[in-house]
Amino acid sequence: MRNRLNILFFCALSIVATGFVSCSEDDLGPSIFDTKEYPLDRGNYSFPLDTFLKANFLEPYNVKFIYRMEDIGSDMSKNLTPARYEKSVQLAVLSKYLWYDVYAKYGTDRFLKENSPRIIHVIGSKNLNPSQGTEILGVAEGGLKISLYNVNNLNPADIDNMNEYFFKTMHHEFGHILDQTHLRPSSFNMISRSLYDASTWTNLPDSMAAGRGFVSPYAASAAGEDWVEVLSNYITRDSLDWEATLRAAAFEWEEVDMTRSDYNKRAVGANLDTVGYYRQHDNGEEKVYRKVCARNADDFVALDADGKVQWLDNDGVQGDKVILQKLELVSGWLKEHWNITLDDLRYEVQHRQFATNPDGSFKRAKNGRLLNRLTEPADEDPSVTLMEYLVRWVTDFEKLRK
């Protein structure tokens, strides 16, 4: 069975906090980059972005944001392409707005200097593994470098896709760096220790993963990935998605071989098999994923004397409680080591991503989802969208060009 699922891959090299360095001339040490001043070329078309990156990443945090793809820093086994300039501009301002500015607001002055990756390398194309049917969204290398892919398909109008490819990936990979600095509690590794499987998670649907106590299928691959998936998903998933995950996690799920035709007949006939869903996989296999309940000899739902479904729990895992237990450990770890409140981070990211009413509640789009704030009028200038306003952070440097 081959599913096209997303991988957030972590290269686990042993880099401790003291290995990080800062651009400032204090006890954090010297810069790892060439500190000689090279004036930017005002005649170059990329001068606005280069100036923005220097002012907002290199100078305050000693972070080199590389958007001109470097072969030596890329996966040479893949056919990768560079990021387009306009997409690099969008990702750069979004990285500041939804990642660096958020942590800067709730962390100390030294937090990002000490813990930020030294290099952010953005690549235009996807990073696919055709033999596995998987896709690498991002890579954190030894706590020093983060690579982000698929930048040329970045679409500010599609907040769900942007969360999956970029925002969640940023917080996921940054979580790995923080986990190297102060290792997660050992008790976390024991919660789902018998359920981790690095080889089969690619075949695990979201619902079955949730029922086993994982916020995503990839979280079921290893304890370290589980840890940062809890962190990144809680920060970036809106309240509708998060609550839906917890609702699914309250049940045990099973996989059944069944065609769409058979599933539809059963659902209509019993009106109770709608507690599952049908899915056809990339290789043509047809499966139904349904909540585990008592069934009769004909495999139809068996009701109790009061006419209610009899839900079963054969694996003994209460997925919703497990997820909340893991969330509590992540939250406590952030508070203990950096005095950062996880709910504050989530609140800030959510209110930067989604539009709100005057009373602070989130606005809804016509499809019932939360309304994307990036495509709404900017508070600072209602004549443009928030995304267009953010891009001005870069284009305003045009006036300095020759």
Secondary structure, DSSP 8 states (H G I E B T S, - for coil): ----EEEEEEE-----GGG---SSSSTT---SS--S-----TTSTTHHHHHHHIIIIIHHH--EEE-S--GGGS-TTS------HHHHHHHHHHHIIIIIHHHHHHS-TTHHHHHS-SEEEE-SS-EEETTTTEEEEEEEETTTEEEE--GGG--TT-HHHHIIIIIHHHHHHHHHHHHHHS---HHHHHHTTTT--TTTGGG--HHHHHHTT-SSTGGGG-HHHHHHHHHHHHHHS-HHHHHHHHHHHTS-EEEEE--HHHHHHHHHHHS-GGGEEEEE-TTS-EEEEEE-B-B-TTS-B-B-TTS-B-B--SS---HHHHHHHHHHHHHHHHHHHH---HHHHHHHHHHHHB-B-TTS-B-B-TTSSB-BGGGSB-SS-TTSBHHHHHHHHHHGGGGG--
